[in-house]
């Protein structure tokens, strides 16, 4: 007997008649008529199982297809159209952060120049003043073109850093100056790269390129002071992460590893470009002056 014939045989069985069963109730002692449970034939059971199986297979397809537009929806949220391309919330955030960086790093650099505890600190301060004076001009022009309102004073955290440096002296001042500024630059550095990668606005893209160049220069010159605590920076970064680092296994002490072959083009390829100029430990920050079409700079 086949699987389906079992259900067919069962389906041809006589119908169960209504049954009358007496149930004694505490209050009225009445009888209650009870209907039999409905019968489920084999065909209905098979169809129900088939529908459940198809639904289980189709749900993941529908679920992830529905999620495919999530990234686009997030990108569109807070984005406005401009003649230079869409301006996203992340774009505007970078514009404001570049402005805020100058509002506290310029006075920090000026203070260090005046106190001049060492030539290395004085050199770093010089780079801060020059770099952020230039970036501030650029960000003010771009903000005016894009209609982004800029802050006019450092935020509370930045004001706290300035107070810390003002209260310090001697070697402690050098440590505070180098590490507070190095940590701040290290945190905005990846944010600049993320916006440079994702922005669709040509003005913001250029600002990100300029800011990346300036921030790298400042990181480099701050590290030249010899006062940067790299252990503290590394610990601070690890404290903010939860995922295990990936990559090749740690080297074994005393074990030699084979030399890697050169990565280079094959065949007779003629090239004309050259690596960016600059001595080790320096960053070339020379760039054309910004075009102030709206007279923002006066």
Order of alpha helices (4+ residues) and beta strands (2+ residues): alpha-beta-beta-alpha-alpha-alpha-alpha-alpha-alpha-alpha-alpha
